[in-house]
Each structure stands twice: as structure tokens, then as C-alpha cells.
Amino acid sequence: MAQTIWIHKLTDAKKAEADGMDYICEHLFQALTQTGKLTKVKGWNPFQNASAKDGTTYHALFCDSCGENYNNGHVRMAKEPVLA
């Protein structure tokens, strides 16, 4: 069974730190909330067309773990507020 990858929307200010990606995976989000900045410690895997089950695509940045486990249609939006 494929792993669901939860993604979080970034503010315009944080998009510049994420190589222009609009979303980040849960693991990068946790690191961002702890340090206040994005770091490449856990990997840096931009996906131009990460897709959800309904066919919606996202420009998302994944850590190594999420990048290795990504399958089309297994991305979901998280409900947490957007970080400034």
C-alpha cells in the first residue's frame, strides 16, 4: 500500500527558500516550524507535478523519505495554517 504524503502550503516569502515550490512535505514543515527556515539536511526533492487522488497537481518540495515513497495520487493537503 502506498504512503500518503501530507503537504503544507507556503507563503510567498517562504517559496523563495523552497526553490519556488508552493508546498512542502510534512517532514520539511516540521523542520521549518522548529527552526523558522528551510534546510536541505533531510534532502531536497522538487516535484513539479505531485498529484492528488482527484488529479490535482502541486509544485511540492519533498524530503528524501517522501521523495522515495511518492506515488502518483498519494498527496494530500494538510489543514494547518500557512506559515509566514
C-alpha positions as CSV (number, residue, x, y, z in Angstrom):
1,M,0.0,0.0,0.0
2,A,1.3,3.4,-0.9
3,Q,2.2,6.0,1.7
4,T,0.1,9.3,1.8
5,I,2.3,12.3,1.7
6,W,0.9,15.3,3.6
7,I,1.8,18.7,2.1
8,H,1.6,22.3,3.5
9,K,1.2,25.5,1.6
10,L,4.0,28.1,1.8
11,T,3.7,31.8,1.9
12,D,5.2,33.8,-1.0
13,A,8.2,34.7,1.3
14,K,9.0,31.1,2.0
15,K,8.5,30.0,-1.6
16,A,11.8,31.7,-2.4
17,E,13.6,29.5,0.2
18,A,11.9,26.4,-1.4
19,D,13.2,27.0,-4.9
20,G,9.9,28.4,-6.0
21,M,7.8,25.4,-4.8
22,D,4.4,26.2,-3.4
23,Y,4.2,23.3,-1.0
24,I,6.4,21.2,1.3
25,C,6.0,17.8,2.8
26,E,5.2,17.2,6.5
27,H,8.8,16.4,7.4
28,L,10.1,19.7,5.9
29,F,7.2,21.5,7.5
30,Q,8.1,20.2,11.0
31,A,11.7,21.3,10.5
32,L,10.5,24.7,9.3
33,T,8.3,25.2,12.4
34,Q,11.2,24.2,14.7
35,T,13.9,26.3,13.1
36,G,12.0,29.0,11.2
37,K,13.8,28.2,8.0
38,L,14.0,25.5,5.4
39,T,17.2,23.5,5.4
40,K,18.5,20.8,3.0
41,V,19.5,18.5,5.8
42,K,16.8,15.9,5.1
43,G,17.1,16.1,1.3
44,W,15.7,18.4,-1.3
45,N,13.5,16.8,-3.9
46,P,11.3,19.2,-6.0
47,F,8.3,17.7,-7.8
48,Q,6.8,19.9,-10.4
49,N,3.6,17.8,-10.7
50,A,3.0,15.9,-7.4
51,S,-0.6,14.6,-7.8
52,A,-3.5,14.0,-5.5
53,K,-6.1,11.3,-5.9
54,D,-8.5,13.7,-7.6
55,G,-5.9,14.6,-10.3
56,T,-4.9,18.0,-8.8
57,T,-1.2,18.7,-9.2
58,Y,1.1,20.7,-6.9
59,H,4.6,22.1,-7.1
60,A,5.9,20.4,-4.0
61,L,9.3,20.0,-2.2
62,F,9.8,16.6,-0.6
63,C,12.4,15.3,1.8
64,D,14.4,12.2,0.8
65,S,11.9,9.9,2.5
66,C,8.8,11.4,0.9
67,G,10.6,11.6,-2.5
68,E,11.4,7.9,-2.4
69,N,7.9,6.9,-1.3
70,Y,6.0,9.2,-3.7
71,N,3.4,7.6,-6.0
72,N,1.0,9.4,-8.2
73,G,-2.2,10.2,-6.5
74,H,-1.0,9.9,-2.9
75,V,-0.5,13.6,-2.0
76,R,-3.0,15.2,0.5
77,M,-3.3,18.8,1.7
78,A,-2.7,19.3,5.4
79,K,-5.2,21.5,7.4
80,E,-2.6,23.5,9.4
81,P,-2.4,27.3,8.9
82,V,0.1,28.7,6.4
83,L,3.5,29.8,7.9
84,A,4.6,33.3,7.5
